[in-house]
């Protein structure tokens, strides 16, 4: 049987203290292997300060873009690639190294052509994966449906187990958004705590212990 490799990546590290706590708990007590840091957020320094206590957690850069959030009011003289480079430099200052991978808040590299091109250029320059390019990205572990309505069944342990059992050969990333408490500034709030419980669920962890799926991090991709 062809090998199956799974990366479980927690988005939004640095978003808030509750998110930081949830990401680290999902790593230490659950199946999260990698996380993506939002370097522009107030809780980013605290997240970075805690990283030495979690040496096996691979950390990438979670890019944000004012060009997507406010496309009607672009900032004069600024470009998507310039914004990406600024955030990369801040990541380097915070973490002391390059990110293991790149992705973006609300998947803007998929929905905005200029931001996508900038992210692709930066990933190629660094020699690291960009979400949903070389590695298959599994989108269905998310607690909202296509209309934005709550879909708690999609972040239940039973659904995650089914996703893992059905993984195709090769590499797959499952994205997640755990938090250890309320995140009132986020429209995706209560779902984060449900995700944390699922990621720490004993049945999910047992499945990975007995299956042929290899749990990996982005630090292990391409032999890096």
VENZI-V987235 format. One line per field, one symbol per residue. ss: DSSP state (a for helix, b for strand, c for the rest). psi: psi as a letter, one per 40 degrees, with the letter a starting at -180 (. if undefined). burial: I if it has 9 or more other C-alpha atoms within 8 Angstrom, else O. A space follows every 10 residues. Layout:
ss=???
psi=???
burial=???
This chain:
ss=cccbbbbbbb bbbcccaaaa aaaaaaaacc cccbbbbccc cccaaaaaaa aaaccccbbb bbbccaaaac ccccccccca aaaaaaaaaa aaaaaccccc bbbbaaaaaa acaaaaaaaa aaaaaaccbb cccccbbbcc cccbcccccb caaaacaaaa aaaaaccccb bbbbbbcccc ccccccccca aaaaaaaaac caaaaaaaaa ccbbbbcaaa aaac
psi=hiihhhhhhh iehedidddd ddddddddea ehdiihhgee idedddddde ddegeehiha hgiihddddg eegihheiid dddddddddd dddddeiiie iiaihffded ehdddddddd ddddddfiih hfcdhhhhee ghfiadeeih gddeeidddd dddddehiia hihhiigiie aigdehegcd ddddddddde hdddddddde iehhhiidee hfe.
burial=OOIIIIIIII IIIIIIIIII IIIIIIIIOI IIIIIIIIIO IOIIIIIIOO IOOIOOIIII IIIIIOIOOO OOOIOOOOOI IOIIIOIIOI IIOOOOOIII IIIIIOOIIO OIOOIIIIII OIIOOOOIII IOOOIIIIOO IIIIIOOOOO IIOIIIIOII IOOOOOOOOO IIIIIIIIII OIIOOOOOIO IIIIIIOIII IOOIIOIIOO OOIIIIIIOO OOOO
